[in-house]
């Protein structure tokens, strides 16, 4: 997944990975990766639409950034809900759980950052963004280990 804006990309890249072990059967590793990457691609399309919305003049940019982050957080939650229906093999269960935990924490930070931007507090928003960087690397490491092509990429 990718994002054009630095403020959103630090939080929301790779948000669309699900809980491992849900349901009664597992998918083959290839099927699991393909299904997860398809959901990530769908999230990318939503992110492109949200980020492509027209912005108000510079004076209102910070507020608009907050609204855009809010839209991406909402889409991230929907993607995570979808991906909870996937069933990774036991070989990926722990890594997938770690990726999901990092995704959930990044969503929380992103929501807080979006509220800060919406309240015209870019200093706090950027501090929260910085906290998300370590989580981003944790997500990328897990995505690479699983072999995702779209999820966890930025």
C-alpha positions as YAML, in Angstrom:
chain: A
units: angstrom
residues:
- id: 1
  name: UNK
  ca: [0.00, 0.00, 0.00]
- id: 2
  name: UNK
  ca: [1.20, 3.49, -0.67]
- id: 3
  name: UNK
  ca: [0.28, 7.05, 0.18]
- id: 4
  name: UNK
  ca: [1.18, 10.30, -1.47]
- id: 5
  name: UNK
  ca: [1.15, 12.40, 1.68]
- id: 6
  name: UNK
  ca: [3.97, 12.07, 4.19]
- id: 7
  name: UNK
  ca: [1.67, 12.71, 7.12]
- id: 8
  name: UNK
  ca: [-0.61, 9.83, 6.20]
- id: 9
  name: UNK
  ca: [1.95, 7.40, 4.85]
- id: 10
  name: UNK
  ca: [3.83, 7.19, 8.12]
- id: 11
  name: UNK
  ca: [0.70, 5.85, 9.76]
- id: 12
  name: UNK
  ca: [-1.39, 3.96, 7.31]
- id: 13
  name: UNK
  ca: [0.78, 1.98, 4.95]
- id: 14
  name: UNK
  ca: [0.11, -1.66, 5.28]
- id: 15
  name: UNK
  ca: [-2.89, -1.32, 7.47]
- id: 16
  name: UNK
  ca: [-4.79, -3.99, 5.75]
- id: 17
  name: UNK
  ca: [-3.63, -7.20, 7.29]
- id: 18
  name: UNK
  ca: [-5.86, -9.48, 9.29]
- id: 19
  name: UNK
  ca: [-5.94, -11.63, 12.37]
- id: 20
  name: UNK
  ca: [-4.46, -15.07, 11.97]
- id: 21
  name: UNK
  ca: [-6.24, -18.21, 12.93]
- id: 22
  name: UNK
  ca: [-9.80, -16.91, 12.54]
- id: 23
  name: UNK
  ca: [-12.37, -19.41, 11.37]
- id: 24
  name: UNK
  ca: [-12.14, -23.11, 10.80]
- id: 25
  name: UNK
  ca: [-9.73, -23.66, 7.93]
- id: 26
  name: UNK
  ca: [-6.47, -22.25, 6.69]
- id: 27
  name: UNK
  ca: [-5.60, -21.07, 3.22]
- id: 28
  name: UNK
  ca: [-2.52, -22.07, 1.32]
- id: 29
  name: UNK
  ca: [0.29, -19.52, 1.74]
- id: 30
  name: UNK
  ca: [-0.08, -18.41, -1.89]
- id: 31
  name: UNK
  ca: [-3.85, -17.99, -1.60]
- id: 32
  name: UNK
  ca: [-3.50, -16.13, 1.67]
- id: 33
  name: UNK
  ca: [-0.95, -13.71, 0.21]
- id: 34
  name: UNK
  ca: [-3.01, -13.18, -2.95]
- id: 35
  name: UNK
  ca: [-6.19, -12.48, -0.98]
- id: 36
  name: UNK
  ca: [-4.43, -10.09, 1.43]
- id: 37
  name: UNK
  ca: [-2.74, -8.25, -1.43]
- id: 38
  name: UNK
  ca: [-6.09, -7.87, -3.22]
- id: 39
  name: UNK
  ca: [-7.55, -6.20, -0.13]
- id: 40
  name: UNK
  ca: [-4.49, -3.95, 0.12]
- id: 41
  name: UNK
  ca: [-4.92, -2.97, -3.54]
- id: 42
  name: UNK
  ca: [-8.55, -2.07, -2.83]
- id: 43
  name: UNK
  ca: [-7.43, 0.06, 0.11]
- id: 44
  name: UNK
  ca: [-4.87, 1.78, -2.15]
- id: 45
  name: UNK
  ca: [-7.67, 2.78, -4.52]
- id: 46
  name: UNK
  ca: [-9.67, 4.28, -1.64]
- id: 47
  name: UNK
  ca: [-6.55, 6.09, -0.39]
- id: 48
  name: UNK
  ca: [-5.96, 7.53, -3.86]
- id: 49
  name: UNK
  ca: [-9.53, 8.88, -3.97]
- id: 50
  name: UNK
  ca: [-9.30, 10.40, -0.47]
- id: 51
  name: UNK
  ca: [-5.92, 11.98, -1.14]
- id: 52
  name: UNK
  ca: [-7.09, 13.27, -4.53]
- id: 53
  name: UNK
  ca: [-9.91, 15.37, -3.09]
- id: 54
  name: UNK
  ca: [-9.52, 19.09, -3.77]
- id: 55
  name: UNK
  ca: [-7.96, 21.07, -0.93]
- id: 56
  name: UNK
  ca: [-8.85, 24.50, 0.37]
- id: 57
  name: UNK
  ca: [-6.26, 27.28, 0.13]
- id: 58
  name: UNK
  ca: [-3.13, 27.00, 2.25]
- id: 59
  name: UNK
  ca: [-4.67, 28.55, 5.37]
- id: 60
  name: UNK
  ca: [-7.08, 25.62, 5.68]
- id: 61
  name: UNK
  ca: [-4.58, 22.91, 4.71]
- id: 62
  name: UNK
  ca: [-4.01, 21.63, 8.25]
- id: 63
  name: UNK
  ca: [-7.73, 21.11, 8.78]
- id: 64
  name: UNK
  ca: [-8.05, 19.38, 5.41]
- id: 65
  name: UNK
  ca: [-5.14, 17.09, 6.29]
- id: 66
  name: UNK
  ca: [-7.01, 16.04, 9.43]
- id: 67
  name: UNK
  ca: [-10.11, 15.20, 7.40]
- id: 68
  name: UNK
  ca: [-8.07, 13.18, 4.89]
- id: 69
  name: UNK
  ca: [-6.39, 11.18, 7.66]
- id: 70
  name: UNK
  ca: [-9.80, 10.51, 9.18]
- id: 71
  name: UNK
  ca: [-11.03, 9.11, 5.88]
- id: 72
  name: UNK
  ca: [-8.00, 6.88, 5.58]
- id: 73
  name: UNK
  ca: [-8.38, 5.60, 9.15]
- id: 74
  name: UNK
  ca: [-11.98, 4.67, 8.42]
- id: 75
  name: UNK
  ca: [-10.93, 2.83, 5.26]
- id: 76
  name: UNK
  ca: [-8.12, 1.12, 7.21]
- id: 77
  name: UNK
  ca: [-10.59, -0.21, 9.78]
- id: 78
  name: UNK
  ca: [-12.83, -1.55, 7.01]
- id: 79
  name: UNK
  ca: [-9.87, -3.28, 5.36]
- id: 80
  name: UNK
  ca: [-8.79, -4.85, 8.66]
- id: 81
  name: UNK
  ca: [-12.33, -6.13, 9.19]
- id: 82
  name: UNK
  ca: [-12.26, -7.75, 5.75]
- id: 83
  name: UNK
  ca: [-8.88, -9.29, 6.32]
- id: 84
  name: UNK
  ca: [-9.93, -10.84, 9.61]
- id: 85
  name: UNK
  ca: [-11.80, -13.30, 7.42]
- id: 86
  name: UNK
  ca: [-8.53, -14.65, 5.96]
- id: 87
  name: UNK
  ca: [-6.99, -17.78, 7.41]
- id: 88
  name: UNK
  ca: [-3.18, -17.87, 7.24]
- id: 89
  name: UNK
  ca: [-1.31, -21.12, 7.71]
- id: 90
  name: UNK
  ca: [0.35, -21.77, 11.06]
- id: 91
  name: UNK
  ca: [3.69, -20.87, 9.47]
- id: 92
  name: UNK
  ca: [2.53, -17.23, 9.25]
- id: 93
  name: UNK
  ca: [0.27, -17.03, 12.32]
- id: 94
  name: UNK
  ca: [2.70, -15.35, 14.74]
- id: 95
  name: UNK
  ca: [4.09, -12.99, 12.12]
- id: 96
  name: UNK
  ca: [0.60, -12.11, 10.97]
- id: 97
  name: UNK
  ca: [-0.51, -11.44, 14.56]
- id: 98
  name: UNK
  ca: [2.46, -9.11, 15.02]
- id: 99
  name: UNK
  ca: [1.64, -7.32, 11.79]
- id: 100
  name: UNK
  ca: [-1.96, -6.92, 12.84]
- id: 101
  name: UNK
  ca: [-0.96, -5.54, 16.25]
- id: 102
  name: UNK
  ca: [1.33, -2.97, 14.62]
- id: 103
  name: UNK
  ca: [-1.46, -2.07, 12.17]
- id: 104
  name: UNK
  ca: [-3.95, -1.52, 14.98]
- id: 105
  name: UNK
  ca: [-1.52, 0.70, 16.90]
- id: 106
  name: UNK
  ca: [-0.73, 2.72, 13.77]
- id: 107
  name: UNK
  ca: [-4.45, 3.24, 13.19]
- id: 108
  name: UNK
  ca: [-4.80, 4.58, 16.73]
- id: 109
  name: UNK
  ca: [-1.87, 6.96, 16.23]
- id: 110
  name: UNK
  ca: [-3.23, 8.04, 12.85]
- id: 111
  name: UNK
  ca: [-6.66, 8.79, 14.33]
- id: 112
  name: UNK
  ca: [-5.05, 10.88, 17.08]
- id: 113
  name: UNK
  ca: [-2.89, 12.67, 14.52]
- id: 114
  name: UNK
  ca: [-5.90, 13.37, 12.32]
- id: 115
  name: UNK
  ca: [-7.75, 14.88, 15.25]
- id: 116
  name: UNK
  ca: [-4.72, 17.04, 16.04]
- id: 117
  name: UNK
  ca: [-4.56, 18.27, 12.44]
- id: 118
  name: UNK
  ca: [-8.32, 18.89, 12.41]
- id: 119
  name: UNK
  ca: [-7.88, 21.00, 15.55]
- id: 120
  name: UNK
  ca: [-5.09, 22.99, 13.87]
- id: 121
  name: UNK
  ca: [-2.36, 21.46, 16.03]
- id: 122
  name: UNK
  ca: [0.24, 20.29, 13.48]
- id: 123
  name: UNK
  ca: [2.99, 20.10, 16.13]
- id: 124
  name: UNK
  ca: [1.19, 17.36, 18.05]
- id: 125
  name: UNK
  ca: [0.20, 15.66, 14.80]
- id: 126
  name: UNK
  ca: [3.83, 15.46, 13.70]
- id: 127
  name: UNK
  ca: [4.94, 14.09, 17.09]
- id: 128
  name: UNK
  ca: [2.37, 11.33, 16.76]
- id: 129
  name: UNK
  ca: [3.52, 10.70, 13.20]
- id: 130
  name: UNK
  ca: [7.05, 10.18, 14.50]
- id: 131
  name: UNK
  ca: [5.82, 7.55, 16.93]
- id: 132
  name: UNK
  ca: [4.34, 5.63, 14.02]
- id: 133
  name: UNK
  ca: [7.70, 5.22, 12.24]
- id: 134
  name: UNK
  ca: [8.85, 2.29, 14.42]
- id: 135
  name: UNK
  ca: [5.52, 0.59, 13.89]
- id: 136
  name: UNK
  ca: [5.87, 1.10, 10.14]
- id: 137
  name: UNK
  ca: [9.18, -0.77, 10.15]
- id: 138
  name: UNK
  ca: [7.68, -3.53, 12.28]
- id: 139
  name: UNK
  ca: [4.89, -3.89, 9.72]
- id: 140
  name: UNK
  ca: [7.28, -3.89, 6.78]
- id: 141
  name: UNK
  ca: [9.44, -6.59, 8.38]
- id: 142
  name: UNK
  ca: [6.41, -8.83, 8.94]
- id: 143
  name: UNK
  ca: [5.07, -8.18, 5.42]
- id: 144
  name: UNK
  ca: [8.41, -9.11, 3.90]
- id: 145
  name: UNK
  ca: [8.59, -12.31, 5.96]
- id: 146
  name: UNK
  ca: [5.09, -13.31, 4.83]
- id: 147
  name: UNK
  ca: [5.82, -12.37, 1.22]
- id: 148
  name: UNK
  ca: [3.16, -9.77, 0.60]
- id: 149
  name: UNK
  ca: [3.51, -7.79, -2.62]
- id: 150
  name: UNK
  ca: [1.10, -4.94, -1.83]
- id: 151
  name: UNK
  ca: [0.58, -5.00, 1.94]
- id: 152
  name: UNK
  ca: [3.22, -3.29, 4.01]
- id: 153
  name: UNK
  ca: [4.87, -1.56, 1.08]
- id: 154
  name: UNK
  ca: [5.63, 2.14, 0.90]
...
